Amino acid sequence: MLILRSSPASPFGRKCKIAASVLGIFDKIEIQATDTTNPADTIRLQNPLGKIPALILEDGTVLYDSRVIVEYLDFFAGGGRIIPAGEGRFEVLRLQALADGMQDASILQVYETRFRAEEKRSADWLSYQAEKVSRALSSLEAAPPAPVKVTNGVDAGQIALACALGYLDLRFEGAWRQQAPHLVTWLDGFETHVPMFAKTRILPA
Ligand SMILES: N[C@@H](CCC(=O)N[C@@H](CS)C(=O)NCC(=O)O)C(=O)O
């Protein structure tokens, strides 16, 4: 059994869960809850960065971060399934990088408010990060990825994008939907064909 250290709200962990499901290997993975803020949580021993997701292989090797894990899951499932070989590979990897970058910028905004007292927060830093998300949304809205029509046609870039948009729904009240109506349609198509997207959705507390 593979062990995925994650938490229900982690968008990067969600990427790995959806990837495993699309690849048909979700039942080979045990999800172990992780609290990255707890110094006693073993995640800090498993991943020196203390971040989730981390994937523990059967021989005890620990893989992190989500891009490495997604690549491993694809390899585990036979290879070339959600990260194609050949030229198409780079478009998929670039979309994954853009979507992950949106997630990083979104998470930094959340952490600014979660970990800093109000008087120490930087409005400039928050808008610097928010602008990255906004530019990424504009660029994707102008040229949305191919619509998802069948579950087994989904790639790692599309999975990452769905998770980044899902995180904006969770933490930023879905404000992106006004800015990017074509992406809303795209995400609806993704959800129709990838049931694990709805299964891994959590609602704001
Ligand atoms: N590049 C990493 C980012 C992972 C990440 O930022 N994870 C967040 C949770 S979604 C985390 O562990 N935060 C705790 C921390 O930064 O210490 C990946 O793709 O796995």
The ligand as a Gaussian input file, in Angstrom:
#p B3LYP/6-31G(d) Opt

LIG

0 1
 N        4.968000      22.737000      -4.242000
 C        4.333000      21.949000      -3.216000
 C        3.421000      22.836000      -2.397000
 C        2.809000      22.093000      -1.228000
 C        2.126000      23.034000      -0.235000
 O        2.248000      24.262000      -0.281000
 N        1.384000      22.403000       0.690000
 C        0.740000      23.149000       1.746000
 C       -0.641000      22.579000       2.019000
 S       -1.658000      22.610000       0.589000
 C        1.558000      22.965000       3.021000
 O        2.045000      21.879000       3.280000
 N        1.689000      24.017000       3.837000
 C        2.395000      23.978000       5.073000
 C        3.696000      24.702000       4.989000
 O        3.949000      25.426000       3.994000
 O        4.472000      24.564000       5.923000
 C        3.568000      20.776000      -3.850000
 O        3.227000      20.854000      -5.038000
 O        3.357000      19.755000      -3.186000

